[in-house]
Amino acid sequence: MRTSVAALALLLVTTGSCSTAGDQEATPPEDDSVPSGQSLTPGSSSAPGESTEEGRAKGGSSPTQRPARAPHPVSLPALMEHEYDGRGLRLGRETASTDAYVTHQVTYRSGELTISGLMNLPRGSGPFPALVLAHGYIDPDIYATGQGLRREQDHLARAGYVTLHVDYRNHAGSDDDPAADRRLRLGYTEDVINAVHALRGWRAGPVDGDRIGLVGRSMGGGIVYNVLTVAPGLVDAGVVFAPVSSDTVDNFDRWIRPDPGRAGLADEIVSRYGAPDEAPGFWRRVSPRTYFDRVTEPVMIHHGTLDDSCPIDWSRRTVRALRAEGKQVRFHVYEGEQHAFGPQWPLSMRRTVDFLDRHLDG
């Protein structure tokens, strides 16, 4: 079914970070040139932002061509060129047991790193469809394995899905990547892509490798956007809740640049890559919106009108950009709902399960 294609945490999502731990200190200065044949203009459309109807394919543009020259090492094109080898999925100790599923700590390999996570395995023989879950930003110093999507893990496992909640590098039991922050945490995208490959290669597990989807919240929603653009065809569908912007400049300007506690990080990023107004080419190449023409999977977006963390206008712009490229997107707006979702969370989950059942039906 799906081919294994080479494939932001508040940071990319707020100030990205590529992946390989061996970051080259001498990074060539970023220019704003556009490689031949490569479109770098984010899509736009006059389509209504709040329609819950699925976008109709209008032809769209041909997929963005990869640059002829080597891409900047901190960029989505660099991730597109990367070879992914997610492997070695191992069940650890059992941490919970319910009438519907059993929970285990897990680890798998993402490049040279070991990544930890939490897995819910539905009771029964399977094989079961699987979901890789990408959580929102939580300070790594206080983060605990599996934190951030507890409700979703339970609900989706009860609906018959294996759930693999990824901790990301530098979180919980995962290995450290000292270069993660200065590389805009793009390494989180690698960890999620490799989680899909590890699930698909888990021969002893009850996973149907032909039915895998992505679910992300907040920063994790931005990671889902990255995966869909970097590795089209890797999964069957993506669902995001209260996502960050698909334009990385929005995230940088909201969470990194104005925060006195992150002034050093902001200065380092600007020194290395240039400010958004000085090096727009670099910032376009770390923004998934630039590459929405590559997306091949249907997307569902949930967003509340009173979200004071990730403004709903970000999702409206993302929806317009996806529809401008003829992509399938369902956009659900929740009047009065905030970032974490409260009273309307059950409705959002019913819609999510219906959507996933339809697109992961084998």
KOLPANU-277236 format. One record per residue (C-alpha): x negated, y, z negated; residue in one letter. Coordinates in pm, whole numbers, plus 50000, padded with zeros to 5 digits. Each point is the difference from the previous one (the first is absolute). Layout:
XYZA;...
END
This chain:
500005000050000M;498055029549873R;496405002450110T;497405008849739S;498995034050133V;497055019749875A;501485020449793A;502875099948921L;500544998049648A;500475033749897L;496725006750168L;500184992150372L;503345004849917V;498345026849835T;496444997650107T;499114967350174G;497144975549973S;498804975350256C;498964966349888S;496564986150025T;498145004749677A;496845009450190G;500865035850093D;497365017750206Q;498995031649822E;498935018050315A;503305003650180T;499845018450332P;501895032849999P;503574996450115E;501005018050316D;503455006850138D;499494984250339S;502664976050120V;498594968250157P;501124994750358S;503434984250021G;500745004349629Q;503015020149887S;499545016449663L;503155020849980T;502524987149745P;503404993450153G;503005022449951S;503644997050090S;503245018749968S;501764968549885A;501925005149673P;497784992649703G;502634984749773E;501804975750227S;500144964849864T;500414985750348E;497184980350148E;497925019750247G;500524989950361R;496974992150211A;499615028050253K;496954986950170G;497535019349788G;496445005850112S;497444973650076S;497994989149695P;497195022849894T;496744988350156Q;497084992349774R;497135024650032P;497304991450252A;497315010149753R;499584985549652A;502685014549774P;499185020249692H;499434974349721P;502685016649787V;502974998350234S;502894978350105L;498334992750336P;497094985349802A;502464977149822L;501454990650340M;496554988250107E;499364981049677H;500144962049985E;502154987349713Y;499374967449819D;502384999149703G;499524965649848R;499534979149689G;503405005849838L;499904983649658R;502714995749741L;498965009749651G;501814995449674R;503764999849979E;501245031749831T;503794996350016A;502734975450091S;503665006550079T;502894979850134D;499185012750351A;496205002450022Y;496624995449833V;497435028149972T;496264994850038H;496985022349995Q;498144996450331V;496795010350170T;498915000750364Y;497085013150203R;500115033250186S;496725003050187G;497294997449735E;502395008349716L;502234978749781T;503465015449960I;502404990749721S;503785000150007G;503204984449875L;502074974450187M;503584988549952N;500724965450143L;503674991250044P;501034966349864R;500464973550265G;497894983950267S;499985028050256G;498525010850226P;501115035049905F;499635033350175P;497475022549827A;499605036849919L;496855019349918V;500775028149757L;498015032649991A;500505019949680H;499875037649948G;497295019749830Y;499224990449641I;496765011149837D;497664969850039P;498805005649643D;503444990749862I;501314977950280Y;500884963949914A;500314972050254T;503344999750179G;500995034249869Q;502155023850201G;502574977950175L;501254977349721R;503705003550089R;499354994050366E;497884969149935Q;502774984349794D;502815009250239H;498204988450314L;498854967249846A;503594992949897R;500975006550361A;497694971850109G;496795018550086Y;496474992449886V;498705033549877T;496315008849989L;499495032549811H;496525013250089V;497995017249728D;497565016850250Y;496265003849949R;498985018149680N;503244988649830H;500594973749730A;497904968850077G;498885011350347S;496405007350085D;498795035849996D;499315020650312D;498005030849896P;500595016650337A;503804996749991A;500965035449900D;497635018150232R;501214977850284R;503575011349937L;500994966049860R;500474985550345L;498634968449843G;503434994249846Y;501294995650354T;497354973350060E;501044982349681D;503634998250112V;499104987950349I;497754973449850N;502784989749761A;502144991450303V;497184979650151H;499374982549668A;503684990649970L;500064987350355R;496904978949939G;501224985449669W;500494964250113R;500954986749656A;502715025949940G;503715000350089P;499725030450229V;501445001850350D;497195018450175G;502315009850283D;502225020449767R;498095027049813I;500995036049927G;498745030349810L;501605020249721V;498445031849862G;500935027549758R;498685035849992S;496264997450075M;500654964150098G;502425012650264G;497115018650159G;497974968149994I;502854982050180V;499945027150269Y;496254994950034N;500314962250038V;502725002950263L;497845023250210T;496674982449945V;501284964550050A;503124999350218P;501444965050015G;498524989249668L;503354998849818V;503694999650087D;501335031349828A;499165027449751G;502085016049725V;498945031249808V;501495017949700F;499385036949927A;496894999650219P;497225025450021V;499565019850319S;498864983550321S;497845031150051D;497084996149759T;499455037549981V;503325003249813D;498814975449738N;496565015649965F;501505034649959D;502584988449746R;497964978149765W;496285005050053I;499245035450106R;502025018449731P;499074977049708D;497215014749784P;499234965149873G;499234988950355R;498095030750111A;496774980350030G;501644973750218L;501695026250218A;496685018150046D;498234967650094E;502674990950255I;499915034550159V;496204999850000S;499854966050171R;502835003050250Y;501075036450015G;503165017049877A;503204992950193P;499905034050171D;496324996050085E;500014963850122A;503524991950114P;498724971250212G;498754981349694F;503285004949812W;502094988950299R;497964968050014R;500754991449636V;503745006950044S;502224970750102P;502445023550176R;497385005750268T;500234963250098Y;503724993049970F;500014990450366D;498224967849892R;502764988649762V;501854968850117T;502024990849689E;503335013649872P;499725023349701V;502465008549722M;499485031749794I;501795008049670H;499765035149855H;501875020149736G;500965036250049T;498705010249654L;496564983950034D;497655025649845D;496884979450063S;500274991450371C;502345025450167P;502694984350214I;499015022950286D;496884978750036W;502164970050086S;502175020750233R;496885009550196R;498804964050000T;503354988050133V;499985026250276R;496464990150098A;500844962950011L;503145006050205R;498105022450238A;497904969050078E;503104978450048G;499464979749682K;502674981949798Q;500525018449673V;502845000149749R;500025029849766F;502124998949683H;500485032249806V;501134998249636Y;501735031449877E;498815010249654G;497484971649973E;496515007249867Q;496584985450077H;500264968349792A;503604992050101F;502604994349728G;503754995550053P;499704992950373Q;497104975649976W;502304969450025P;501465013850324L;496515006150139S;499064964149920M;503114985350161R;499155019450314R;496384988649978T;500844963149967V;502535001950286D;497385016850219F;497274975049913L;502304970250043D;500875012350347R;496455006550116H;498234971249823L;502474974050116D;497434980350197G;
END
